Amino acid sequence: MEPSSIGLRLLEIRKKYGFTQSVMAAKLDIADRTYKFYELGRREIPVGTATKFCELFDVDIEWLLLGDGHPVKPDQLRLVEEAALAVLSECDAMEQSLSNEKVAQLIGFVFEQSVQKATSPSDEAKAVVRIMK
């Protein structure tokens, strides 16, 4: 039996994190075989399990169930954009000339800090870029 579209999307996220099917099953608090059957399309994923999956992996439920849109939740995309703009603005304001690779690393760091501390990307970018000066 070929994997369902939902099964392929489950597989995509699992591979992104480098987890085995057993690890995914444990995270979802279900049996290994049950998760395997979801991925293979042999069993439909219940709404509660799909919701838990989306919460655990910050995945948009519409993408998981229907394949519409983007796997990342819209609010996460907005936060990434804010982090990028904040880092670039701070670099300009401080007249910092950084490589594209360093800017990308800073954007990722600012994003992660904003999520973990529930702070604005602008505040995080100001703190990080000033440290680098």
C-alpha positions in Angstrom: 0.0 0.0 0.0 1.3 3.5 -0.9 1.6 6.2 1.8 -1.3 8.7 1.8 -0.7 12.4 1.4 -1.0 12.8 5.1 1.4 9.9 5.6 3.9 11.6 3.3 3.6 14.9 5.2 4.2 13.0 8.5 7.2 11.4 7.0 8.5 14.8 5.8 8.4 16.2 9.3 9.9 13.1 10.8 12.8 13.2 8.4 13.3 16.9 9.1 13.9 16.2 12.7 15.8 13.0 12.1 13.5 10.9 14.2 12.6 7.2 13.8 9.0 6.0 13.6 9.4 4.8 17.2 10.5 8.2 18.5 7.5 9.8 16.7 5.2 7.3 18.2 6.6 7.9 21.7 6.2 11.7 21.3 2.6 11.2 20.2 2.0 8.7 23.0 0.8 6.0 20.6 2.0 2.5 19.6 4.9 2.2 17.1 2.7 0.2 14.8 -0.1 2.8 14.9 2.3 5.6 13.9 3.7 3.4 11.1 0.2 2.8 9.8 -0.5 6.5 9.7 2.6 7.1 7.7 1.8 4.2 5.3 -1.8 5.4 4.9 -3.2 2.1 6.3 -4.9 4.0 9.1 -6.5 7.4 9.3 -5.0 9.7 11.9 -7.5 10.9 14.5 -8.1 14.6 14.9 -6.7 14.5 18.4 -3.5 12.9 17.3 -3.2 15.2 14.3 -3.6 18.2 16.6 -1.0 16.9 19.0 1.4 16.4 16.1 0.9 19.9 14.9 1.5 21.4 18.4 4.6 19.3 19.0 6.2 20.2 15.7 4.8 23.7 15.0 3.0 22.4 11.9 0.0 24.0 10.4 -3.0 21.6 10.7 -4.4 22.6 7.3 -1.1 21.7 5.7 -1.0 18.3 7.5 -4.6 17.3 6.7 -5.1 18.9 3.3 -1.7 19.7 2.0 -2.7 23.4 1.6 -0.3 26.2 2.4 3.0 25.8 4.1 4.0 23.3 6.9 5.1 26.1 9.2 2.4 27.9 11.1 1.6 31.4 9.7 2.5 33.1 13.0 6.0 31.4 12.9 6.6 32.7 9.4 5.7 36.2 10.5 8.1 35.9 13.4 10.9 34.8 11.1 10.3 37.8 8.9 10.3 40.1 11.9 13.6 38.5 13.1 15.2 39.0 9.6 14.1 42.7 9.4 15.2 43.4 13.0 18.7 41.9 12.4 19.1 43.7 9.1 17.9 47.0 10.6 20.3 46.7 13.6 23.2 45.9 11.4 22.5 49.0 9.3 22.0 51.2 12.3 25.3 50.0 13.9 27.0 50.1 10.5 28.0 46.4 10.9 29.2 44.7 7.8 28.6 41.0 8.2 28.8 38.0 5.8 25.5 36.6 4.6 26.2 33.4 6.6 26.7 35.4 9.8 23.5 37.4 9.1 21.6 34.1 8.6 22.9 32.7 11.9 21.9 35.9 13.7 18.4 35.7 12.2 18.1 32.1 13.4 19.4 33.0 16.9 17.1 36.0 17.2 14.1 34.0 16.1 14.9 31.2 18.6 15.4 33.7 21.5 12.2 35.5 20.6 10.3 32.2 20.7 11.9 30.9 23.9 11.7 34.1 25.9 8.5 35.4 24.3 10.2 38.7 23.5 10.1 40.8 20.3 12.6 40.1 17.6 13.5 43.8 17.6 14.6 43.6 21.3 16.6 40.5 20.7 18.3 41.8 17.6 19.3 45.0 19.4 20.9 43.0 22.2 22.8 40.6 19.9 24.1 43.1 17.4 25.3 45.4 20.1 27.3 42.6 21.7 29.0 42.0 18.4 30.1 45.6 18.0 
